[in-house]
């Protein structure tokens, strides 16, 4: 298992895990989100190829519509 820090909270996942797989496991697949890994924003086009490593710190931001 690897530990990822997601929005300040440690969570454990079986490796290997890509950003796309993480999104599915967090039930965020149909949400408009932005993900930052260790201080760098990951482009949506790279989600499937970006593998996460033990200790990575992620910030997941969900866009909310409003007016």
PyMOL Python script that loads the backbone (N, CA, C, O; Angstrom):
from pymol import cmd

cmd.read_pdbstr("""\
ATOM      1  N   UNK A   1       0.844  -1.187   0.000  1.00  0.00           N
ATOM      2  CA  UNK A   1       0.000   0.000   0.000  1.00  0.00           C
ATOM      3  C   UNK A   1       0.887   1.248   0.000  1.00  0.00           C
ATOM      4  O   UNK A   1       1.964   1.274   0.595  1.00  0.00           O
ATOM      5  N   UNK A   2       0.395   2.273  -0.686  1.00  0.00           N
ATOM      6  CA  UNK A   2       1.085   3.558  -0.638  1.00  0.00           C
ATOM      7  C   UNK A   2       0.171   4.554   0.061  1.00  0.00           C
ATOM      8  O   UNK A   2      -1.053   4.433   0.026  1.00  0.00           O
ATOM      9  N   UNK A   3       0.791   5.533   0.693  1.00  0.00           N
ATOM     10  CA  UNK A   3       0.032   6.586   1.359  1.00  0.00           C
ATOM     11  C   UNK A   3       0.084   7.847   0.518  1.00  0.00           C
ATOM     12  O   UNK A   3       1.158   8.313   0.139  1.00  0.00           O
ATOM     13  N   UNK A   4      -1.089   8.392   0.229  1.00  0.00           N
ATOM     14  CA  UNK A   4      -1.206   9.675  -0.447  1.00  0.00           C
ATOM     15  C   UNK A   4      -1.854  10.645   0.528  1.00  0.00           C
ATOM     16  O   UNK A   4      -2.765  10.278   1.269  1.00  0.00           O
ATOM     17  N   UNK A   5      -1.382  11.871   0.523  1.00  0.00           N
ATOM     18  CA  UNK A   5      -1.991  12.910   1.351  1.00  0.00           C
ATOM     19  C   UNK A   5      -2.920  13.695   0.438  1.00  0.00           C
ATOM     20  O   UNK A   5      -2.463  14.417  -0.448  1.00  0.00           O
ATOM     21  N   UNK A   6      -4.223  13.556   0.653  1.00  0.00           N
ATOM     22  CA  UNK A   6      -5.219  14.185  -0.208  1.00  0.00           C
ATOM     23  C   UNK A   6      -5.950  15.249   0.589  1.00  0.00           C
ATOM     24  O   UNK A   6      -6.658  14.949   1.550  1.00  0.00           O
ATOM     25  N   UNK A   7      -5.769  16.502   0.174  1.00  0.00           N
ATOM     26  CA  UNK A   7      -6.360  17.639   0.887  1.00  0.00           C
ATOM     27  C   UNK A   7      -6.046  17.567   2.380  1.00  0.00           C
ATOM     28  O   UNK A   7      -6.903  17.824   3.225  1.00  0.00           O
ATOM     29  N   UNK A   8      -4.796  17.211   2.684  1.00  0.00           N
ATOM     30  CA  UNK A   8      -4.321  17.182   4.062  1.00  0.00           C
ATOM     31  C   UNK A   8      -4.633  15.910   4.832  1.00  0.00           C
ATOM     32  O   UNK A   8      -4.231  15.783   5.988  1.00  0.00           O
ATOM     33  N   UNK A   9      -5.340  14.964   4.222  1.00  0.00           N
ATOM     34  CA  UNK A   9      -5.731  13.732   4.909  1.00  0.00           C
ATOM     35  C   UNK A   9      -5.007  12.527   4.307  1.00  0.00           C
ATOM     36  O   UNK A   9      -5.073  12.320   3.095  1.00  0.00           O
ATOM     37  N   UNK A  10      -4.321  11.729   5.125  1.00  0.00           N
ATOM     38  CA  UNK A  10      -3.655  10.536   4.599  1.00  0.00           C
ATOM     39  C   UNK A  10      -4.672   9.469   4.201  1.00  0.00           C
ATOM     40  O   UNK A  10      -5.627   9.197   4.929  1.00  0.00           O
ATOM     41  N   UNK A  11      -4.448   8.877   3.039  1.00  0.00           N
ATOM     42  CA  UNK A  11      -5.280   7.777   2.556  1.00  0.00           C
ATOM     43  C   UNK A  11      -4.364   6.742   1.921  1.00  0.00           C
ATOM     44  O   UNK A  11      -3.299   7.082   1.408  1.00  0.00           O
ATOM     45  N   UNK A  12      -4.777   5.479   1.954  1.00  0.00           N
ATOM     46  CA  UNK A  12      -3.947   4.389   1.448  1.00  0.00           C
ATOM     47  C   UNK A  12      -4.577   3.742   0.222  1.00  0.00           C
ATOM     48  O   UNK A  12      -5.792   3.558   0.144  1.00  0.00           O
ATOM     49  N   UNK A  13      -3.710   3.401  -0.736  1.00  0.00           N
ATOM     50  CA  UNK A  13      -4.144   2.814  -1.998  1.00  0.00           C
ATOM     51  C   UNK A  13      -3.154   1.733  -2.409  1.00  0.00           C
ATOM     52  O   UNK A  13      -1.983   1.761  -2.029  1.00  0.00           O
ATOM     53  N   UNK A  14      -3.649   0.779  -3.193  1.00  0.00           N
ATOM     54  CA  UNK A  14      -2.776  -0.269  -3.731  1.00  0.00           C
ATOM     55  C   UNK A  14      -2.059   0.272  -4.966  1.00  0.00           C
ATOM     56  O   UNK A  14      -2.700   0.820  -5.863  1.00  0.00           O
ATOM     57  N   UNK A  15      -0.734   0.122  -5.017  1.00  0.00           N
ATOM     58  CA  UNK A  15      -0.003   0.571  -6.203  1.00  0.00           C
ATOM     59  C   UNK A  15      -0.075  -0.466  -7.310  1.00  0.00           C
ATOM     60  O   UNK A  15      -0.384  -1.624  -7.029  1.00  0.00           O
ATOM     61  N   UNK A  16       0.195  -0.104  -8.541  1.00  0.00           N
ATOM     62  CA  UNK A  16       0.355   1.283  -8.993  1.00  0.00           C
ATOM     63  C   UNK A  16      -1.013   1.938  -9.133  1.00  0.00           C
ATOM     64  O   UNK A  16      -2.016   1.262  -9.361  1.00  0.00           O
ATOM     65  N   UNK A  17      -1.043   3.261  -8.996  1.00  0.00           N
ATOM     66  CA  UNK A  17      -2.299   3.992  -9.137  1.00  0.00           C
ATOM     67  C   UNK A  17      -2.039   5.269  -9.933  1.00  0.00           C
ATOM     68  O   UNK A  17      -1.142   6.052  -9.619  1.00  0.00           O
ATOM     69  N   UNK A  18      -2.843   5.452 -10.958  1.00  0.00           N
ATOM     70  CA  UNK A  18      -2.752   6.667 -11.775  1.00  0.00           C
ATOM     71  C   UNK A  18      -3.750   7.688 -11.241  1.00  0.00           C
ATOM     72  O   UNK A  18      -4.595   7.363 -10.407  1.00  0.00           O
ATOM     73  N   UNK A  19      -3.648   8.902 -11.716  1.00  0.00           N
ATOM     74  CA  UNK A  19      -4.598   9.936 -11.316  1.00  0.00           C
ATOM     75  C   UNK A  19      -6.011   9.533 -11.741  1.00  0.00           C
ATOM     76  O   UNK A  19      -6.963   9.738 -10.988  1.00  0.00           O
ATOM     77  N   UNK A  20      -6.154   8.967 -12.934  1.00  0.00           N
ATOM     78  CA  UNK A  20      -7.473   8.517 -13.395  1.00  0.00           C
ATOM     79  C   UNK A  20      -8.054   7.475 -12.442  1.00  0.00           C
ATOM     80  O   UNK A  20      -9.231   7.549 -12.091  1.00  0.00           O
ATOM     81  N   UNK A  21      -7.250   6.514 -12.025  1.00  0.00           N
ATOM     82  CA  UNK A  21      -7.725   5.484 -11.096  1.00  0.00           C
ATOM     83  C   UNK A  21      -8.086   6.087  -9.744  1.00  0.00           C
ATOM     84  O   UNK A  21      -9.065   5.676  -9.120  1.00  0.00           O
ATOM     85  N   UNK A  22      -7.302   7.055  -9.292  1.00  0.00           N
ATOM     86  CA  UNK A  22      -7.601   7.731  -8.031  1.00  0.00           C
ATOM     87  C   UNK A  22      -8.951   8.431  -8.112  1.00  0.00           C
ATOM     88  O   UNK A  22      -9.765   8.329  -7.195  1.00  0.00           O
ATOM     89  N   UNK A  23      -9.185   9.138  -9.206  1.00  0.00           N
ATOM     90  CA  UNK A  23     -10.451   9.846  -9.399  1.00  0.00           C
ATOM     91  C   UNK A  23     -11.618   8.865  -9.335  1.00  0.00           C
ATOM     92  O   UNK A  23     -12.644   9.161  -8.724  1.00  0.00           O
ATOM     93  N   UNK A  24     -11.468   7.708  -9.958  1.00  0.00           N
ATOM     94  CA  UNK A  24     -12.531   6.702  -9.931  1.00  0.00           C
ATOM     95  C   UNK A  24     -12.742   6.166  -8.519  1.00  0.00           C
ATOM     96  O   UNK A  24     -13.881   5.990  -8.086  1.00  0.00           O
ATOM     97  N   UNK A  25     -11.657   5.905  -7.800  1.00  0.00           N
ATOM     98  CA  UNK A  25     -11.781   5.372  -6.441  1.00  0.00           C
ATOM     99  C   UNK A  25     -12.386   6.387  -5.481  1.00  0.00           C
ATOM    100  O   UNK A  25     -13.034   6.009  -4.504  1.00  0.00           O
ATOM    101  N   UNK A  26     -12.181   7.667  -5.753  1.00  0.00           N
ATOM    102  CA  UNK A  26     -12.758   8.718  -4.907  1.00  0.00           C
ATOM    103  C   UNK A  26     -14.156   9.121  -5.369  1.00  0.00           C
ATOM    104  O   UNK A  26     -14.750  10.046  -4.815  1.00  0.00           O
ATOM    105  N   UNK A  27     -14.686   8.431  -6.383  1.00  0.00           N
ATOM    106  CA  UNK A  27     -16.026   8.700  -6.939  1.00  0.00           C
ATOM    107  C   UNK A  27     -16.155  10.138  -7.434  1.00  0.00           C
ATOM    108  O   UNK A  27     -17.161  10.804  -7.192  1.00  0.00           O
ATOM    109  N   UNK A  28     -15.115  10.607  -8.134  1.00  0.00           N
ATOM    110  CA  UNK A  28     -15.108  11.976  -8.663  1.00  0.00           C
ATOM    111  C   UNK A  28     -15.102  12.002 -10.185  1.00  0.00           C
ATOM    112  O   UNK A  28     -14.855  13.048 -10.785  1.00  0.00           O
ATOM    113  N   UNK A  29     -15.369  10.867 -10.813  1.00  0.00           N
ATOM    114  CA  UNK A  29     -15.218  10.751 -12.268  1.00  0.00           C
ATOM    115  C   UNK A  29     -16.067  11.748 -13.041  1.00  0.00           C
ATOM    116  O   UNK A  29     -15.607  12.279 -14.052  1.00  0.00           O
ATOM    117  N   UNK A  30     -17.271  12.014 -12.605  1.00  0.00           N
ATOM    118  CA  UNK A  30     -18.158  12.908 -13.353  1.00  0.00           C
ATOM    119  C   UNK A  30     -18.127  14.346 -12.853  1.00  0.00           C
ATOM    120  O   UNK A  30     -18.967  15.159 -13.238  1.00  0.00           O
ATOM    121  N   UNK A  31     -17.169  14.658 -12.006  1.00  0.00           N
ATOM    122  CA  UNK A  31     -17.056  16.009 -11.445  1.00  0.00           C
ATOM    123  C   UNK A  31     -16.049  16.835 -12.240  1.00  0.00           C
ATOM    124  O   UNK A  31     -15.138  16.298 -12.869  1.00  0.00           O
ATOM    125  N   UNK A  32     -16.235  18.138 -12.197  1.00  0.00           N
ATOM    126  CA  UNK A  32     -15.240  19.055 -12.776  1.00  0.00           C
ATOM    127  C   UNK A  32     -14.211  19.324 -11.685  1.00  0.00           C
ATOM    128  O   UNK A  32     -14.500  19.987 -10.689  1.00  0.00           O
ATOM    129  N   UNK A  33     -12.998  18.796 -11.891  1.00  0.00           N
ATOM    130  CA  UNK A  33     -11.983  18.890 -10.852  1.00  0.00           C
ATOM    131  C   UNK A  33     -10.652  19.366 -11.415  1.00  0.00           C
ATOM    132  O   UNK A  33     -10.388  19.289 -12.615  1.00  0.00           O
ATOM    133  N   UNK A  34      -9.830  19.858 -10.505  1.00  0.00           N
ATOM    134  CA  UNK A  34      -8.429  20.165 -10.791  1.00  0.00           C
ATOM    135  C   UNK A  34      -7.617  19.436  -9.725  1.00  0.00           C
ATOM    136  O   UNK A  34      -8.019  19.362  -8.563  1.00  0.00           O
ATOM    137  N   UNK A  35      -6.472  18.899 -10.134  1.00  0.00           N
ATOM    138  CA  UNK A  35      -5.623  18.160  -9.203  1.00  0.00           C
ATOM    139  C   UNK A  35      -4.205  18.702  -9.257  1.00  0.00           C
ATOM    140  O   UNK A  35      -3.613  18.867 -10.323  1.00  0.00           O
ATOM    141  N   UNK A  36      -3.687  18.972  -8.072  1.00  0.00           N
ATOM    142  CA  UNK A  36      -2.306  19.422  -7.916  1.00  0.00           C
ATOM    143  C   UNK A  36      -1.560  18.320  -7.177  1.00  0.00           C
ATOM    144  O   UNK A  36      -2.039  17.803  -6.168  1.00  0.00           O
ATOM    145  N   UNK A  37      -0.385  17.964  -7.685  1.00  0.00           N
ATOM    146  CA  UNK A  37       0.444  16.943  -7.055  1.00  0.00           C
ATOM    147  C   UNK A  37       1.798  17.546  -6.715  1.00  0.00           C
ATOM    148  O   UNK A  37       2.542  17.968  -7.601  1.00  0.00           O
ATOM    149  N   UNK A  38       2.107  17.584  -5.436  1.00  0.00           N
ATOM    150  CA  UNK A  38       3.382  18.123  -4.958  1.00  0.00           C
ATOM    151  C   UNK A  38       3.642  19.526  -5.501  1.00  0.00           C
ATOM    152  O   UNK A  38       4.764  19.854  -5.885  1.00  0.00           O
ATOM    153  N   UNK A  39       2.594  20.349  -5.530  1.00  0.00           N
ATOM    154  CA  UNK A  39       2.740  21.747  -5.923  1.00  0.00           C
ATOM    155  C   UNK A  39       2.590  22.032  -7.402  1.00  0.00           C
ATOM    156  O   UNK A  39       2.681  23.190  -7.808  1.00  0.00           O
ATOM    157  N   UNK A  40       2.363  21.010  -8.226  1.00  0.00           N
ATOM    158  CA  UNK A  40       2.218  21.224  -9.669  1.00  0.00           C
ATOM    159  C   UNK A  40       0.870  20.711 -10.150  1.00  0.00           C
ATOM    160  O   UNK A  40       0.468  19.592  -9.828  1.00  0.00           O
ATOM    161  N   UNK A  41       0.171  21.542 -10.927  1.00  0.00           N
ATOM    162  CA  UNK A  41      -1.122  21.144 -11.469  1.00  0.00           C
ATOM    163  C   UNK A  41      -0.905  20.089 -12.546  1.00  0.00           C
ATOM    164  O   UNK A  41      -0.035  20.234 -13.405  1.00  0.00           O
ATOM    165  N   UNK A  42      -1.699  19.033 -12.491  1.00  0.00           N
ATOM    166  CA  UNK A  42      -1.620  17.964 -13.482  1.00  0.00           C
ATOM    167  C   UNK A  42      -2.658  18.247 -14.563  1.00  0.00           C
ATOM    168  O   UNK A  42      -3.849  18.328 -14.261  1.00  0.00           O
ATOM    169  N   UNK A  43      -2.233  18.399 -15.813  1.00  0.00           N
ATOM    170  CA  UNK A  43      -3.202  18.610 -16.891  1.00  0.00           C
ATOM    171  C   UNK A  43      -4.114  17.391 -17.041  1.00  0.00           C
ATOM    172  O   UNK A  43      -3.666  16.253 -16.903  1.00  0.00           O
ATOM    173  N   UNK A  44      -5.380  17.634 -17.321  1.00  0.00           N
ATOM    174  CA  UNK A  44      -6.351  16.544 -17.491  1.00  0.00           C
ATOM    175  C   UNK A  44      -5.870  15.533 -18.538  1.00  0.00           C
ATOM    176  O   UNK A  44      -6.130  14.337 -18.410  1.00  0.00           O
ATOM    177  N   UNK A  45      -5.177  16.007 -19.560  1.00  0.00           N
ATOM    178  CA  UNK A  45      -4.687  15.112 -20.619  1.00  0.00           C
ATOM    179  C   UNK A  45      -3.631  14.127 -20.110  1.00  0.00           C
ATOM    180  O   UNK A  45      -3.335  13.142 -20.786  1.00  0.00           O
ATOM    181  N   UNK A  46      -3.063  14.378 -18.934  1.00  0.00           N
ATOM    182  CA  UNK A  46      -2.020  13.516 -18.365  1.00  0.00           C
ATOM    183  C   UNK A  46      -2.533  12.621 -17.237  1.00  0.00           C
ATOM    184  O   UNK A  46      -1.761  11.838 -16.684  1.00  0.00           O
ATOM    185  N   UNK A  47      -3.819  12.716 -16.883  1.00  0.00           N
ATOM    186  CA  UNK A  47      -4.359  11.956 -15.755  1.00  0.00           C
ATOM    187  C   UNK A  47      -4.091  10.460 -15.881  1.00  0.00           C
ATOM    188  O   UNK A  47      -3.714   9.818 -14.901  1.00  0.00           O
ATOM    189  N   UNK A  48      -4.277   9.899 -17.069  1.00  0.00           N
ATOM    190  CA  UNK A  48      -4.155   8.442 -17.210  1.00  0.00           C
ATOM    191  C   UNK A  48      -2.710   7.961 -17.153  1.00  0.00           C
ATOM    192  O   UNK A  48      -2.458   6.814 -16.782  1.00  0.00           O
ATOM    193  N   UNK A  49      -1.762   8.813 -17.512  1.00  0.00           N
ATOM    194  CA  UNK A  49      -0.358   8.382 -17.514  1.00  0.00           C
ATOM    195  C   UNK A  49       0.411   8.812 -16.273  1.00  0.00           C
ATOM    196  O   UNK A  49       1.521   8.330 -16.044  1.00  0.00           O
ATOM    197  N   UNK A  50      -0.149   9.702 -15.471  1.00  0.00           N
ATOM    198  CA  UNK A  50       0.526  10.197 -14.266  1.00  0.00           C
ATOM    199  C   UNK A  50       0.355   9.192 -13.132  1.00  0.00           C
ATOM    200  O   UNK A  50      -0.735   9.060 -12.575  1.00  0.00           O
ATOM    201  N   UNK A  51       1.431   8.483 -12.791  1.00  0.00           N
ATOM    202  CA  UNK A  51       1.387   7.541 -11.681  1.00  0.00           C
ATOM    203  C   UNK A  51       1.743   8.260 -10.391  1.00  0.00           C
ATOM    204  O   UNK A  51       2.616   9.127 -10.365  1.00  0.00           O
ATOM    205  N   UNK A  52       1.059   7.891  -9.333  1.00  0.00           N
ATOM    206  CA  UNK A  52       1.281   8.509  -8.031  1.00  0.00           C
ATOM    207  C   UNK A  52       2.204   7.628  -7.203  1.00  0.00           C
ATOM    208  O   UNK A  52       2.206   6.405  -7.343  1.00  0.00           O
ATOM    209  N   UNK A  53       2.990   8.266  -6.335  1.00  0.00           N
ATOM    210  CA  UNK A  53       3.979   7.552  -5.530  1.00  0.00           C
ATOM    211  C   UNK A  53       3.701   7.764  -4.045  1.00  0.00           C
ATOM    212  O   UNK A  53       3.036   8.719  -3.645  1.00  0.00           O
ATOM    213  N   UNK A  54       4.228   6.851  -3.247  1.00  0.00           N
ATOM    214  CA  UNK A  54       4.074   6.938  -1.802  1.00  0.00           C
ATOM    215  C   UNK A  54       4.529   8.308  -1.304  1.00  0.00           C
ATOM    216  O   UNK A  54       5.625   8.766  -1.628  1.00  0.00           O
ATOM    217  N   UNK A  55       3.678   8.950  -0.519  1.00  0.00           N
ATOM    218  CA  UNK A  55       4.014  10.240   0.058  1.00  0.00           C
ATOM    219  C   UNK A  55       3.610  11.439  -0.773  1.00  0.00           C
ATOM    220  O   UNK A  55       3.750  12.575  -0.319  1.00  0.00           O
ATOM    221  N   UNK A  56       3.104  11.215  -1.993  1.00  0.00           N
ATOM    222  CA  UNK A  56       2.659  12.355  -2.812  1.00  0.00           C
ATOM    223  C   UNK A  56       1.589  13.138  -2.064  1.00  0.00           C
ATOM    224  O   UNK A  56       0.730  12.572  -1.388  1.00  0.00           O
ATOM    225  N   UNK A  57       1.669  14.471  -2.208  1.00  0.00           N
ATOM    226  CA  UNK A  57       0.683  15.350  -1.589  1.00  0.00           C
ATOM    227  C   UNK A  57      -0.182  15.936  -2.687  1.00  0.00           C
ATOM    228  O   UNK A  57       0.306  16.604  -3.599  1.00  0.00           O
ATOM    229  N   UNK A  58      -1.476  15.671  -2.581  1.00  0.00           N
ATOM    230  CA  UNK A  58      -2.421  16.088  -3.610  1.00  0.00           C
ATOM    231  C   UNK A  58      -3.431  17.074  -3.040  1.00  0.00           C
ATOM    232  O   UNK A  58      -3.868  16.964  -1.894  1.00  0.00           O
ATOM    233  N   UNK A  59      -3.780  18.023  -3.867  1.00  0.00           N
ATOM    234  CA  UNK A  59      -4.899  18.911  -3.570  1.00  0.00           C
ATOM    235  C   UNK A  59      -5.913  18.674  -4.670  1.00  0.00           C
ATOM    236  O   UNK A  59      -5.599  18.811  -5.853  1.00  0.00           O
ATOM    237  N   UNK A  60      -7.120  18.320  -4.289  1.00  0.00           N
ATOM    238  CA  UNK A  60      -8.199  18.069  -5.238  1.00  0.00           C
ATOM    239  C   UNK A  60      -9.238  19.164  -5.038  1.00  0.00           C
ATOM    240  O   UNK A  60      -9.788  19.328  -3.949  1.00  0.00           O
ATOM    241  N   UNK A  61      -9.497  19.908  -6.108  1.00  0.00           N
ATOM    242  CA  UNK A  61     -10.455  21.009  -6.053  1.00  0.00           C
ATOM    243  C   UNK A  61     -11.616  20.664  -6.975  1.00  0.00           C
ATOM    244  O   UNK A  61     -11.418  20.343  -8.147  1.00  0.00           O
ATOM    245  N   UNK A  62     -12.821  20.734  -6.437  1.00  0.00           N
ATOM    246  CA  UNK A  62     -14.028  20.452  -7.211  1.00  0.00           C
ATOM    247  C   UNK A  62     -14.698  21.778  -7.543  1.00  0.00           C
ATOM    248  O   UNK A  62     -15.009  22.571  -6.655  1.00  0.00           O
ATOM    249  N   UNK A  63     -14.917  22.007  -8.849  1.00  0.00           N
ATOM    250  CA  UNK A  63     -15.578  23.238  -9.295  1.00  0.00           C
ATOM    251  C   UNK A  63     -17.066  23.145  -8.974  1.00  0.00           C
ATOM    252  O   UNK A  63     -17.714  22.130  -9.230  1.00  0.00           O
ATOM    253  N   UNK A  64     -17.589  24.229  -8.407  1.00  0.00           N
ATOM    254  CA  UNK A  64     -19.001  24.295  -8.059  1.00  0.00           C
ATOM    255  C   UNK A  64     -19.612  25.455  -8.813  1.00  0.00           C
ATOM    256  O   UNK A  64     -19.124  26.583  -8.735  1.00  0.00           O
ATOM    257  N   UNK A  65     -20.686  25.181  -9.547  1.00  0.00           N
ATOM    258  CA  UNK A  65     -21.366  26.236 -10.287  1.00  0.00           C
ATOM    259  C   UNK A  65     -22.196  27.098  -9.351  1.00  0.00           C
ATOM    260  O   UNK A  65     -22.612  26.664  -8.277  1.00  0.00           O
ATOM    261  N   UNK A  66     -22.418  28.294  -9.775  1.00  0.00           N
ATOM    262  CA  UNK A  66     -23.227  29.204  -8.968  1.00  0.00           C
ATOM    263  C   UNK A  66     -23.298  30.550  -9.642  1.00  0.00           C
ATOM    264  O   UNK A  66     -22.708  30.769 -10.700  1.00  0.00           O
ATOM    265  N   UNK A  67     -24.006  31.422  -9.035  1.00  0.00           N
ATOM    266  CA  UNK A  67     -24.123  32.712  -9.677  1.00  0.00           C
ATOM    267  C   UNK A  67     -24.441  33.812  -8.739  1.00  0.00           C
ATOM    268  O   UNK A  67     -24.568  34.963  -9.157  1.00  0.00           O
TER     269      UNK A  67
END
""", "prot")
cmd.dss("prot")
cmd.show_as("cartoon", "prot")
cmd.util.cbc("prot")
cmd.orient("prot")
